């Protein structure tokens, strides 16, 4: 869809941003991991890529490996991210924020 808009509507490919919260946040993370060559920035509140509703812990390296595996072999630049998360969310555990920070810091390594 994004490539179509760039090609057919001359969208600025250097200004492709994705954002979302809750399920939209998880979709945002998936888009950033699967298409790091398209999105330049992302902001989200949600889970880690490859995570679950309940807290799951991995090392930062493992989280980064999970995200990078969404586009194996990709060596280009990766999107910058901003993470949002509140402490009052009854669905997504706040401890997942720490896991998400580890994942997205390691996404670039």
Rosetta blueprint (number, residue, H / E / L):
1 X L
2 X H
3 X H
4 X H
5 X H
6 X H
7 X H
8 X H
9 X H
10 X L
11 X L
12 X L
13 X H
14 X H
15 X H
16 X L
17 X E
18 X E
19 X E
20 X E
21 X E
22 X L
23 X H
24 X H
25 X H
26 X H
27 X H
28 X H
29 X H
30 X H
31 X H
32 X H
33 X H
34 X H
35 X L
36 X L
37 X L
38 X L
39 X L
40 X L
41 X E
42 X E
43 X E
44 X E
45 X E
46 X L
47 X L
48 X L
49 X L
50 X L
51 X L
52 X L
53 X L
54 X L
55 X L
56 X L
57 X L
58 X L
59 X L
60 X H
61 X H
62 X H
63 X H
64 X H
65 X H
66 X H
67 X H
68 X H
69 X H
70 X H
71 X H
72 X L
73 X L
74 X L
75 X L
76 X L
77 X L
78 X L
79 X L
80 X E
81 X E
82 X E
83 X E
84 X L
85 X L
86 X L
87 X L
88 X L
89 X L
90 X L
91 X L
92 X L
93 X L
94 X L
95 X H
96 X H
97 X H
98 X H
99 X H
100 X H
101 X H
102 X H
103 X H
104 X H
105 X H
106 X H
107 X L
108 X L
109 X L
